[in-house]
């Protein structure tokens, strides 16, 4: 698959030829991060740090570049590289939300052993198969495959850059890739340097490697959709790809079809666009108003199906008026006839909250934040006190707490997907906090429960 690259210098997106000559200055990286996030992980490279330009810049500029990268981490899943020279550097980026960190000369066993293997990529820059360092200026006399053999037990991936082809768009060195993949063992290999065509991306994928691409995407020589779809295949006469559409909570909405044209439009417009077998190009919601914001598109393991993760807006997905195509025919537009789970509960409360019947308990909670706060504290305490050996009691108390939590989310206009995203960000941290309770918690909870009893 592809890994779009955002190379940063002085806070701007740039593209260099052989790491020296600036060929493109493309400005603000944020729009690129938003666009690339649709197709998966993005490589963010701090060239200032990688080329040790930081020594000539003041601390404010260096801090600004780090702040910018943190902004990009909030916009896209990013692997971060460039100037990661210590365990502390790596942990700082992992704690900040980087999916992985890329280490160059610091990729030594004694450093790598201190980091989670699956979150680390070793960068090996190669000139005609020889490892080069110091911003690609110094030859080491070491072969790339030998370095891979030394490091493969300590990293989850390798980034191999063919320096002599970097930025030139003159074809990558496909003939070297099979040997590199074999030398990497179970670590995934990403190739950079010279990749220009969808056919190269497809061949790299067939060989078991990913393609990190910059120049070809920025110049338009290779379209983002074309690069993403390169490994896809279909056994259908019409060449369509079955596409499972899911809400951001993971709930399946329906099965549709895609082709390269619809995929290109979907990625460009970042919305649900598909190929109807009867109507042609189908922009979901164009007539009904039930549009979709495309969050990401993924390929399955066999490269013959897609999954679109969308944010459904303006109503139901199914043409029969149900939230999904798998709901009962008589379900309401929010799927309430057979909706289940926390995601459905939060969605239902969010859609009905402003119109909750006067006198209903939900309406009362929405209108009385003090009551909602007290109930949250009460139910949290009851769940905490429930007998761990009594599954029914724990289930009952947990359901109560989840209901009041869902009301709190609806009152604030927060979706469950936002909460899940925050949990996902926390899961990326490698530095753990103690997590001790605040002394005031027990006192406040008791006072809230006492108020409820007194009333």
Secondary structure as GFF3:
##gff-version 3
##sequence-region A 1 455
A	DSSP	beta_strand	2	9	.	.	.	ID=ss1
A	DSSP	beta_strand	12	17	.	.	.	ID=ss2
A	DSSP	beta_strand	21	27	.	.	.	ID=ss3
A	DSSP	alpha_helix	30	36	.	.	.	ID=ss4
A	DSSP	three_ten_helix	37	39	.	.	.	ID=ss5
A	DSSP	beta_strand	42	46	.	.	.	ID=ss6
A	DSSP	alpha_helix	47	50	.	.	.	ID=ss7
A	DSSP	three_ten_helix	53	56	.	.	.	ID=ss8
A	DSSP	alpha_helix	59	75	.	.	.	ID=ss9
A	DSSP	beta_strand	78	81	.	.	.	ID=ss10
A	DSSP	alpha_helix	87	96	.	.	.	ID=ss11
A	DSSP	beta_strand	100	103	.	.	.	ID=ss12
A	DSSP	alpha_helix	109	112	.	.	.	ID=ss13
A	DSSP	three_ten_helix	117	119	.	.	.	ID=ss14
A	DSSP	beta_strand	120	127	.	.	.	ID=ss15
A	DSSP	beta_strand	130	133	.	.	.	ID=ss16
A	DSSP	beta_strand	138	143	.	.	.	ID=ss17
A	DSSP	alpha_helix	144	151	.	.	.	ID=ss18
A	DSSP	beta_strand	157	162	.	.	.	ID=ss19
A	DSSP	three_ten_helix	163	165	.	.	.	ID=ss20
A	DSSP	three_ten_helix	174	176	.	.	.	ID=ss21
A	DSSP	alpha_helix	177	183	.	.	.	ID=ss22
A	DSSP	beta_strand	188	192	.	.	.	ID=ss23
A	DSSP	alpha_helix	198	207	.	.	.	ID=ss24
A	DSSP	beta_strand	209	213	.	.	.	ID=ss25
A	DSSP	alpha_helix	215	219	.	.	.	ID=ss26
A	DSSP	alpha_helix	224	229	.	.	.	ID=ss27
A	DSSP	beta_strand	241	247	.	.	.	ID=ss28
A	DSSP	beta_strand	252	258	.	.	.	ID=ss29
A	DSSP	alpha_helix	260	269	.	.	.	ID=ss30
A	DSSP	beta_strand	273	276	.	.	.	ID=ss31
A	DSSP	beta_strand	280	283	.	.	.	ID=ss32
A	DSSP	beta_strand	292	299	.	.	.	ID=ss33
A	DSSP	beta_strand	305	312	.	.	.	ID=ss34
A	DSSP	alpha_helix	341	352	.	.	.	ID=ss35
A	DSSP	three_ten_helix	353	355	.	.	.	ID=ss36
A	DSSP	alpha_helix	361	367	.	.	.	ID=ss37
A	DSSP	alpha_helix	369	385	.	.	.	ID=ss38
A	DSSP	alpha_helix	391	412	.	.	.	ID=ss39
A	DSSP	alpha_helix	416	427	.	.	.	ID=ss40
A	DSSP	alpha_helix	440	454	.	.	.	ID=ss41
###
